[in-house]
Amino acid sequence: MRIKKLTQLFIVGISLWLVLDLQKITVDNIYFLLYLPLLGLAYWLLKTPLLAGRYLNGYFCFTFAALLAVVTIWEVIDYRNRAVDKLLLVEVILAVIGLTILFEKMFQVLIQCSIVKNIIGRSKGISWLQSFSIISIGWLLYLLPFLPGNVAGDGNFQLLQFYGAIPMNNHQPILSTIFEGEVFNLGRCLGGDNFGLFLYVCIQMLICALIYSWCISRVSKLGVNRVIAVACSLFVGLAPYWSFASTTLHKDGMFLALFALYVTVLLLIGVELFIGHTNGIRKKWGGKIPGLIISGLLVCFWRNDGIYMVAPPLFCLIFVEKGRFWKRFLLSLAIVVSVYVGFIKVALPSMNIAPTERIETLSLPVQQTARYLKAYPNDVTNHEKHILATTFKNPEKLREIYVPNNADPVKFSLRKKFNLRKYAKVWLDMGLRHPGVYLSATFAGTNGYYVPWILAPDFTWCGAMADYAKPTFLHMHYVTSAKVRNRFIQIIGSAGTVPFINIFFSTSIAIWLCLLMALLMWTKYGFRFIVPIIPIFMNLLICIASPVNGLVRYSGCTVFATFMLIIYYLYILKFGKKKGEPND
């Protein structure tokens, strides 16, 4: 046994040395050094009697760890402009093996600590009013240096549409545009453009604070210590993830809150439906169905692809508990889908509002095509050249305008009209010839959502009055000093460089935690328990298909929802019945 431990330690040491050797250490990627104490701690903790066993099946855990090791090393070697050779291949294989061992041990530590040190007890959590007060005070601290409020680029674009400066379409969800415009216009009529912005920001802050505080309060009632609930409220009130987003005119601040609301209602239904009277929780899940429907529809109407996050968990609920409640959940799904489809297919055309452009769904394929043309410009048949010429405005330029992290340059070179079926056939044929190029293009354009960066994402993009699409007929301006605003942004931006604290901002780490929790609950308790986590996975798939890599406007909604899901996961560990155990 001792020889096995020493062998593993040797492999791990070689792996970590290769990780550091394969990359160029810079300010941006030095975060890899922070893994060393974490992983070393995980490795040695498993030697203690308390954590000596394996709770999660080793085959599942090692597979999961190997996947994380591969994406981590892939990102590491992406910093090196080095040709692939046999030596590099050997280095990568050794590094993956070592990281797989360490990640597997880290997963086992996290799982077993959550079992042994489960924080769910008999506490009553925090009241809604207490949480609301904490969050609101924090957000006011963000608003005061930026009075009357901030406007993101998309917010400017929506105001242009609302006032008729440009044609209305559903590129930005039309209901969010109407809501923002009507509130802004009311304030504008009462006191001018600045007051219009201030009124909208205040109303958005109120709505979002109510949602977040309700979520924290209700989930804390599952038995979370009040100190933890207060800490969560403080974090939401002070972290830029929610504070800047909620004090800025744009759709994303509202969407972050609405997504959190939907996931929270979903997990509360799961607790009551799957566990019931345990720990004093009464089965009143049926009364939450209207809230589930309403919150689901709001997610759909504040994000064009929201239907793909809302519908799958509703569909899965039809089959839980051996289909005993299929009528309720089928009706819920039917209401959400019919209202959304009716709005898109009937209401919008009747108002002469253009739907979302088709090119939005082609971000990933066109990036793969551009990277193929960059890597293999001479391996394209005449037929394929003809189809590409009818699909893109200037296919010869695709290799020049290709940007790995952003599909917009290539996406906007698509013609307004082209034969999608013929392009899909060419895309598939080219991919079959050189699948590695497509994989590289996919990783380069999506790794920000699943590579576990320690550096926090930049959320200060919405801490300004954006110049993009700024309406010239509106006269919004700050009443505060630019020096104060810049200093505030500088302080907030530095949060992304604080080791370990910024882990709580990371969407990719949140996604891996959700994957780990789902894997454990599925294997030990059954598929039904992972239904509340499905929206997180659907959001990840949508992000992978989105045009800009790692954009927190797309992925940021997962962070707060993950906080709520961690409490749900701990509750299931405490009171859930494992597979094969009889129900009370």
N, C-alpha and C positions, 0 to 999 in steps of 0.2 A: 504493500500500500504506500509505503514511504517513497519507494522508487517511482511509482506512478505519479505521486505529487510532485516530486522533483522534476520528472520528465515534463509534466504540464507546465511547471514554473519556468523551465528552460525554454519551452516553445513560446510561452507567453512573453518572456523577456526578449527573445529574438523578434517576435512579432511587433512589439512596441518600438524596438529599435528601428525596424524596417519602416514603420509608420512615420517616424520622425525623419528617416533618411529619404523616403520617397517624396517628401514634400519640401517646399521651400518655406521655412518658418517666417511668417509675416504677421503683422498686427491682425490681419483678418483671420488667419487660420491657426494662430497660436493656441486657440481654444482646445486643440487636440491634447495639449499638455495637461489640461484640466481633467481629462479622462483617467490619467494615471492614478491619482490617489483614490478616485471613485472605484475603479476596477480593481485596484490592489486591495482595497477594503473589502470589496465583494468576495474576492478570492479567498482571503484569510478568514472572513466571517464564517464561511461554510465549514471551517474546521472546528467551530465551537459546537458543543453538544446540542445547543438550542436549535441550530440551523443545519444539523448534519444530514437530514433526510432530503428527499426530493418530493415535492408536492405535485409539481407539474411533470407529466410524462417526459422523460429525457429525449425521446425521438422528436416530439413536438417542439420542445424547448431548444434543442440543438438546431433544428431546421430554422426556427424563428431567429435564433442568434446568428446563424450562418447568413441569413438574408440581410440582417442589419450589418454584419461584418463586410459583406460584399459592397453594399451601397456606401459604407464609410470609406473603404479602401478605394473604391472607384472615384470618390470625390477627392481623396488624397492625391492620387496619381494625376488627377485632372489639373493639378497645379504645375506639373512637370511637363515641359514640352520635349518629351523623350519618346523615341521610336520604340515600338513594341518589339522586344527580342526575347531570347530564351532566358536570359538572366532576369529581366524584368518580370517575366511570367513566374519564375521560381520565387522571386521576392514577394510577388502578390499572393501566390498560393500559401507561402509560409505565414504571411501577415494575416490572411483570412483565417487560417487555422487557429492562430494564436488569439485573434480577436473573438472568434467563435467560442473558444473555451471561456474567455473572460466574460463575454456578454451572456453566455448561458448561466454562468455563476451569478452574474448581476441580476438576471431575471429571477433565479431561484431565491436570492436574498430578498428582492422586492416582494415576491409572492409570500414567502414564509414570514417576513416581518409583518406583512399586512394581516396574516393569520394570528401570529403570536401577540402582536401589539395592536390588535384591532381597536380603533378609537370609538366604535359605536357602543353606546351605553344607554343609560336611562335619562340622560340630560334632555331638557326641553328646548335647547337651542337658543335662538335669538328671535325677538319679535320683529314683525315687519317694520314697525315704526323706527326701531333702533337701527336696523340695517339701512333703511331709507335715509335717515338723518346722517349717518356716517358717509354714505355714498354722495349725498347731495352736497355736504360741506366740502368733500374732496373735489368734486367737479366745479364748485364755485371758485376754488383756488386756481383751477385751470382757466376758467372763464375770465376772471378779473383782469389778468394781463392782456387779454385779447378782446376786450369789449369793442364793438357790440357782439362779436362772435367771429367764427372762421367760415370760409366758403371753399370747398374743394372744387377741382376742375369739373367734375361731373355735376356738382351742384350748380355751377354757372351754366353749364349746358342745359340743365333742366329748367332754369329760370328763363333762358332764351326761348325754349319751347313753350313754356307757359304763357309768355307775353307775345307769342306769335312772331318773334324775330326769325325763327327758323321753323320748318315744318315739324309737326309732332310725329314721333314714331315711338315704338316700344323698345328701342335699344336700351334706354333707361326705363324701368318699369313705369308705365304711364300713371298708375294710381299713386305711386310715390311722388311723381312729378306734380300731379294735381294737388296732393296734400301739401307738399312744400310750397307750391305756388300760391295756394289759397291762404295759407297762414301768413306767408311773407306779404302778400298783397293786402291782407287785413291790417297788418302792422304798418305797411307803407301808407295806407289811407289815414291811419290814425296819427302817425308821427313821422313819416318819411322813410327813406330807404334803410337807414341805419336801424330805425326802430323795427322795421319789418324783419330784418335779420335777427335782431335781438329777440323779438317775439317768437320767431321760429325756433331759435336755439333754446330758449327757455322751455317751450312746450316739448321739444324733443328730449331735453334733459329730464323733464318731469316724467314723461312716459317711460323712458329707458330706466331711470332710477326706480320707478315703481315696479318694473318688470324684474330687474336684477334683485331688488330687495325682497320681492315676493318669492323668487326662486331660492334665494339663500335661506329665508325664513322657513319655507315649507320643507326644504331638504334637511335643514338642521333639526327639524322636529323628528327626524328618524332616529335621533339619539346622539347628536353631535354636541360636544362640549361647547359652551357659549364662547369661550376664548377663541376657538377655531372659527366659529361663525363670525365673530367680530373681526378676526384677522382677514377672513375672506372679504368682508365688506370693506375693510380698509384698503385691501389690495385693489378691489374694483374701483374704489373712490380715488386712489392715488396713481395707479398704473396708467400709462398713456394709451394702452390698448383700448380702454373704455372711456377714459376721461377726455382725451382729444377728440375721439370719434363722436362722442355724445354732445360736444360743444361746437360741432361743425355742420353747416348746411350741406348735406349730401345723403344719399339713400343708405349708405353702408352702416352708419351709426345705428339707425333703426333696425336694419337687418340683423346686426349682431345680437341685439336684444331679443328680437322676435324668434331667432333661431334658438337662443337659450331658453325662451319660454316654451317652445314646442318640445325640445328635448326634456325639459324638466317635467312637463305634464306627462310626457310619455313614460318617464321612469317612475313617476308617482303612481301611475296606473299599473305599471309592472309590479311595483312593491305590493300594492293592495291586491292585485289579481293573482299573483304567483305565491304570495306568502300569507297575506291576510292579517289575522288577529294577533300574530306574534308581536311582542314588544308594544302592545297597546295600539297598534295600527288597525283601524277598523276598515272593513271592506266597503268603501264607498266609491270605488273606481268608476262605476256607471255614471255618476254625476259629473265626472271629469270629461266625458266624451264630447259634450259641446265645446269645452275649452280646447280639447285636442283638435277638433274640426276648425274652430276659429283661428287658433294659433297656426295651424297648418296652412290655411288659406292665406293668412297674412305673410307667412314665409314665401309662399308662391307669388304673391303680388308685390313683394319687395325685392325679389331676386328672380330673374327670368327662368333660371334653371332650378328654382326652389321646389318645383313639383317632383323632381327626381330625388330630393332629400325627404320629402313628406310621404309620398305614395308607398315606397317599399316597406317601411315598418308597419304601415296600416295593413298592407297586404299580408305580411307575416302574422299579424295578430289574428287574422281570420282563422288560422290553423292551430293556435295555441290552446292549451287545455283540452286537447282532442276535439277542437272545433266546437266546444260547448257554446261559445258566444259569437259564432261566425256571423249571425245576422246583424248584430250591432256594429261589428267592425267592417263588414261588407258595406253596410249602409254608410258608415263614416267615409270609407274610401270612395264610394259612389258619389257622395255629396261633394267631396273635395275635387275629384277629377271632373265631374260634370260642370261644376261652377267654373273651374279654371279653364277647361276646354271651351265652354260656352263663351267665356269672356274673350279668349284669344281668337276663336273662330267665328264668333257672331258679333259680339259687342264692338270689338276693335274695327272690323271691316265696316260696320254700320256707321261708325264715327269717322271713317276715312283715315284711320291711323295705321300707318305701316307697321307690320310685325317686325320682330327681331331679324336681322340680316342672316341669311344662310351661311355666310362666310364665318360667323362666330363659331360654328361647330366644326370647322375645318382647320383650326389652328395647328393641331398636331400633325395631320397628314401633310399639310403644305410645308411645315418645317422639315419633315422627313424628306420630302421631294427636293427642297432646296439644298439640304445637306448631301443628298445623293449626287446632285448635279455638281456640287463643290468637290466631292471626293472622286467621282467617276464621270467626268464630263464627256468622255469619249465612249462610254458604255451605254449609249441611248440609241435605240433604233429610230429609223426615219418615221415610222408610224407613231412612236412615242413622242418624237419631236413635234409632229403635227398636232397630236392631241394636247400636248402641253402648250403649244402656241394658241390653241383655241380656248385654253383654260386660263392662262396668264397673259397679262398685257405684254410683258417682255421677258420670256423665260430665260433668255441668255443672261439677264442681269440678276437672276435669283441667287446665284452663288456669291455675288458681290454684296447684295443687300441682306444676306442671311446673318442674323444675330442669334446666337445660341439661346440667350435668355428671353428673347422677345419675338413673338411670331408676327407682330403687327406689320413690320415692313414687307414681309412676304405675303401675309394675308391680304393686305390692301392692294397688292398687285394682281389679285384675281379679277377676272372680267365680271361684269354684272350678270351676264348670261353665259353659261357654258353647260356642257353635257356632263352632269355629275356621274352618271353611270360609266361613261367612257373614261373619265379621269380616274375613277375608282379602279377600273381594270388596269390602267397603266400604273397607277400607284402600287397595286398588288404585285404586278409582274416585276417591277423594279425592286420591290422589297424582298421578293423571293430570291432574286439574284444576289443581293447583298444585304441580308438581314442585319448584319452588324452595324451598318450605317444608320438604319432606322432605330436600332436600340440606342446608339450613341446620341442621335438627335433627340430621342425621347428623354434620356437621362439628363442631357444638357439643358433641356427646357422645362424639367419638372423636379429636379433634385431638391429644390428649396423646400418642397413640401414633405419630404420624408428623410433627408439626410439630417442627422441630429446635431444641428449647429448649436453651439453654446452662445454665440453672440445673438443678442435679441434683434428682431427685425426693427426697422425704422418705421415708427408710427407718427413721426412728426410731420409727415407729408400733409396731414390735414390740419396742421397748426398754423394756417396762413389764409389770406385771401388770395386764392390762386389766380394767376394771370391767364391760364388756359380758358378760352371761351368766355372771358369776362365780358358781361353786358356793358356796352358803352353808355347806354341810356340809364343805367342805375349808378348811383353815386354812394357806394358803401366805402367806408374808410374807418380805420382804427382811431379811437380816441385816446389810446394809450401810447406810451413812448416806444419807439422801435428798439431802443437800447434795452428796455425792460423785457420786451418780447424775445429778443435774440438771446439774452442771458437765460431766460426761462427755458427756451428750447435747447440751449447748450447743456443746461443741467439735466433736463429730462433725457436728452439724447445719450448722455453719459451712462444712463442706466443699462444700456446695452453692453457695456464693457465691464460691469461688475460681475466677477466670477460667482457662479452658483445661483445668485439671486435671479439672474436673467434666464435661468432654466425655466422659471415659471411663466416667461413670456413666449417660450418656443412652441410654435405650432407643430413642428415635426416631432418634438419630444412628446407633446400631447397625443399625437396620432399613434406613436409607438406604445405609449401607455394604454391607450384604448385597445390597440391590437392585443397587447398582453392580457389585459383584463378580459377581453372577449374570448381569447383562446382558453383561459382557465375556466371561465364560467361555462362555456360550451362543453368542454371535455368533462367537467366535474358535475355540473348541474343541469345541463341541457340547453338546446338552442334558444328556447323561449327567453332565457335571461339576457341574451345579447341584443334583443330587439331594440331597446333604447339607445344602443350604440350604433345602430345601422346608419342614422343620419350623418354621423362623423365619417363613416367609410364612403358614403355616397358623395359627401362634400369633397373628400380626397380624390375620388374618381373624376369629379367635375373639375377640380383644380388641375389635375393632370392633363385634361383636355383644354384648359384655358390658355390664353395667348402669352401671358407674362409669368415667368418663373418666380415662385416664392412670394407673390404679391399677397400681403396680409389682408388686403381688402377681400380676397377670395377665401383665404384659409383661416383668418383670425377668429372666426365664429367658433372654432373648435375649442379654444382655450378655456373660456368660462364654462362651456358645456362639459368639458373634461373634468373640471373641478367638481361639478355636480355628479358626474358619473362615477368619480372615485368614491364618493360617499355611498352611492347606490351599490357599487361593487363591494365595499366593506360591509354594507348591510346584508347583502346576499351571502357573503362569507359567514356572517354571524348567525343568520336565521334561515338561510335557504336549505332545502332538502336536497342532498346529493342524489344522483341517479341510483335507483334501486331502493332508496329509503322510503318507507311508507309515509304518507301525509298524515298529519294529526287529524 
